[in-house]
């Protein structure tokens, strides 16, 4: 269309175009009013929620909860570290025990003699042997390193160490 034709079109439909534009502007204005009302209502509810019960500040309470949560996280990490250290400590202590009762002398009765091995997870510890006979009792202790000793271990002492290692 040329400029003259557009001008003629506007003159013919000027009232309808003006009325349509006014109706569209009115609808847009109503929509803005509705949105403003909803925003105001939302803002009032937000302020009421942030105020909380008995005038408490919800934002302040949330910040305090966040701080408490971080403190609990630090405590949890410290407890996990302590638990790990405690586990290592317990593993290094003599916590495995093997015991063998025996009769070293054929002429006396009962299995009154024994060999006990106390070792840790690396088989370090001690073997304690007791030899019981009519005249008395003798007790021997032999250190263990990695399941063996610098002293000769009897068959019963070796069995006690093996039992402790297998536990």
C-alpha positions in Angstrom: 0.0 0.0 0.0 1.0 3.5 -0.6 0.9 6.4 1.8 -2.3 7.7 0.3 -4.1 4.4 0.6 -3.0 4.1 4.3 -4.3 7.6 5.0 -7.6 6.8 3.4 -7.8 3.5 5.4 -7.2 5.3 8.6 -9.8 7.9 7.9 -12.4 5.2 7.2 -11.6 3.1 10.2 -10.3 5.8 12.6 -13.1 5.3 15.2 -12.7 1.5 15.2 -8.9 1.7 15.5 -9.2 4.2 18.3 -11.8 2.2 20.1 -9.7 -1.0 19.7 -6.6 0.7 21.0 -8.5 2.1 24.0 -9.9 -1.4 24.7 -6.4 -3.0 24.5 -4.9 -0.3 26.7 -7.8 -0.8 29.2 -7.2 -4.6 29.3 -3.5 -4.0 29.8 -4.2 -1.5 32.6 -6.5 -4.1 34.3 -3.8 -6.8 33.9 -1.2 -4.5 35.5 -3.6 -3.7 38.4 -4.2 -7.5 39.0 -0.5 -8.2 38.9 0.2 -5.3 41.3 -2.5 -6.6 43.7 -1.0 -10.2 43.6 2.5 -8.8 44.2 1.3 -6.8 47.1 -0.4 -9.8 48.6 2.7 -12.0 48.1 4.8 -9.3 49.7 2.5 -9.2 52.8 2.6 -13.0 53.2 6.4 -12.9 52.8 6.8 -10.3 55.6 4.4 -12.3 57.8 6.4 -15.5 57.2 9.7 -13.7 57.9 8.4 -12.3 61.1 7.6 -15.8 62.5 6.0 -16.7 65.8 6.1 -14.2 68.6 8.0 -11.7 66.5 11.0 -13.9 65.9 12.9 -13.2 62.8 12.8 -16.2 60.4 15.8 -15.1 58.4 17.8 -14.7 61.6 16.6 -18.1 62.8 17.6 -19.7 59.4 21.0 -18.1 59.7 21.4 -19.5 63.2 20.4 -22.9 62.0 23.0 -22.7 59.2 25.7 -21.9 61.7 24.6 -24.7 64.0 24.7 -27.1 61.1 28.2 -26.1 60.2 29.3 -26.6 63.8 27.7 -30.0 63.8 29.5 -30.8 60.6 32.9 -29.8 62.2 32.1 -31.9 65.2 31.2 -34.9 63.0 34.5 -34.6 61.1 36.4 -34.5 64.4 34.5 -37.6 65.7 35.2 -39.4 62.4 38.9 -38.6 62.7 38.9 -39.7 66.4 37.0 -42.9 65.5 39.6 -43.7 62.7 42.5 -43.1 65.2 40.8 -45.2 67.8 40.3 -48.0 65.3 44.0 -47.9 64.5 44.9 -47.9 68.2 42.6 -50.9 68.9 44.1 -52.8 66.0 47.6 -52.2 67.3 46.7 -53.6 70.8 46.9 -57.2 71.7 43.3 -58.2 71.0 43.7 -61.7 69.6 44.1 -64.5 72.0 44.8 -68.2 71.4 45.0 -70.8 74.2 46.1 -74.4 74.2 45.9 -76.7 77.3 48.2 -79.7 77.5 49.8 -82.3 79.7 53.6 -82.1 79.3 54.3 -85.1 81.6 52.9 -88.5 81.0 53.1 -89.6 84.6 50.9 -86.8 86.1 47.2 -86.3 85.2 45.2 -83.5 83.7 45.8 -80.8 81.2 46.9 -78.3 83.9 49.6 -76.7 81.7 48.8 -74.1 79.1 50.1 -71.7 76.4 48.4 -68.4 75.8 49.3 -66.1 72.9 48.1 -62.4 73.0 48.8 -60.6 69.7 47.7 -57.6 67.7 46.7 -57.4 64.1 50.3 -57.6 63.0 50.9 -60.7 65.2 53.1 -58.8 67.6 52.6 -59.6 71.3 53.6 -62.3 73.8 53.3 -66.0 74.4 52.8 -67.0 78.1 53.4 -70.7 79.0 52.7 -72.4 82.2 54.1 -75.9 82.9 52.4 -77.6 85.8 53.9 -80.6 87.6 53.8 -82.2 91.1 56.5 -80.1 92.6 55.2 -76.8 91.4 54.5 -74.6 88.4 56.8 -72.7 86.0 55.8 -69.8 83.9 57.6 -68.6 80.8 57.0 -65.5 78.6 58.3 -65.1 75.1 57.9 -61.9 73.0 56.4 -62.2 69.5 57.2 -60.1 66.4 55.2 -60.9 63.3 54.1 -64.2 64.7 57.6 -65.5 65.6 60.0 -65.2 68.5 63.7 -65.0 69.0 63.2 -67.8 71.5 62.2 -71.3 70.4 58.5 -71.9 70.6 57.2 -75.2 71.7 54.6 -77.1 69.6 51.8 -75.9 72.0 53.0 -72.3 71.9 53.0 -72.4 68.1 49.4 -73.8 68.2 48.4 -70.9 70.5 50.0 -68.4 68.2 48.2 -70.0 65.2 44.9 -69.8 67.0 45.3 -66.2 67.8 46.3 -65.3 64.2 43.3 -67.1 62.8 40.8 -65.1 65.1 
